[in-house]
Every structure is written in structure tokens, then in C-alpha cells.
Amino acid sequence: MPTACPVCALYYEPEPGFYYGAMYISSGFSTLIMLLTGMGLNFLANDPPAWVYVASVAAVVLPLAPLLYRYSRALMLYAFGGTQFDPRYQRS
């Protein structure tokens, strides 16, 4: 991730440790995905063995981990960093 936005020059790291909160948000996203995957397996696969749950949850969450952390950082910036969308900087 670059240190500043190439379009509007917003500095992405407002203070040291700002993104520790993003790790908690990412953890919440991962937990939600794990719960939904587990409940889906329980209802659709008729309660398979435990190894199926572990393999399925790992197959879903691990590839999504970088994406979840990226979106959680953006959410953290919008919630606590004073960042807002400005249509003047939108690329056409």
C-alpha cells in the first residue's frame, strides 16, 4: 500500500498504531464469514464431520484475508480518520 494517495495526496497513516483497530475489524469480518460458512455447512451438508468444517472455513477465509484487511483499513479511515469521498477527485 502506498504511503499517500496518488490522486488527492491523502497521507494514509495518521498516527502510529492507527491500524491496530483495523485488525480487530478484520477479525470481526473473518469471524462472521466463519460463522456463516459453518451454519451453511450445517444446514446444506447435513452436519458433516469436523474436518469438513475446518477445511471449508480455511478454504473460504484464508484467500479472503488480504481483501478483508484492506477493506477494514478503509473502514477505519472513514470511521476515525476524517476521510470523506470527494467527487472532484473521482477518475472518469
N, C-alpha and C positions, 0 to 999 in steps of 0.2 A: 504494500500500500504506500503511495507517495506521501510525503510529509505535508504537502499543501495541494489544494485543488488546482489543476492547470487552467481552469476556466475563470473562477472567481477569487483565487488566491486565499481561500479559507485554510487556516492552519488547523490540521486535524487533531493535534494533541494539545488540548487546552492546559493541562496540568499533569504532572507525573502521577501515575496510578489512576487516571480517569477511567481507563477501560477495564479495571477490575470489576466494575459493575456490569460491564458488557459480558463478562464471563458468567456472571450469575444469570443474566437474561438468557444467554445461550444455553446454560444448563437447564433452565426452565423450558425452553423450546425443545431440547432433547428429551426431557422427561415427558413432556406432552406427547411427542412422537412415539416414545416407547410405550406409553400407556395406550395410545390409540392402536398401535401395532399389536400389542398383546391382547387387547379386547377384540380386535378384528380377528385374530387367530382363534381366540376362544370361541367366538360365535360362528365363524365361517369354516374353521377346520375341525370343529367339534372337540375342543380341548386336547391338542396334540401333546406329545411328551415334552419335557422341559428343554431338551436340547433343541427342539424346533423353535421354541420361543427365543432362546438365546441366539441361535443362528439368524433367525429372521430379524430380530431387533438390531443385531450387529450389522446385518446386510443393509438395513434401511438407514440407521443413524450414522454410521461411520463415513459413508460417502457424502452425507449432507453436513457434516461437522464444519468444514470451512465456510460453506454458504451460511449456515446458522450463525457462526461467529461474525461474519461480515455484516449480516443484517442486524445483529444485536448491537454492533458498534454504531451503525447508522441510527438505530433506535435510541441509543444512549446519547448520541449527539443531538438528536431532535428533542429529546426529553429534558436534558440537563445542560446542553451546550449553547443554547440560544440560537441554534441553527434553524433557518426557515427557508422554504422554497421561494426563489425569486425568479419569475418568468423572464426577466431581462437576460438572464444567463443561460436560458434553455437553448440548446442547439437545434437548428431547424433542418 
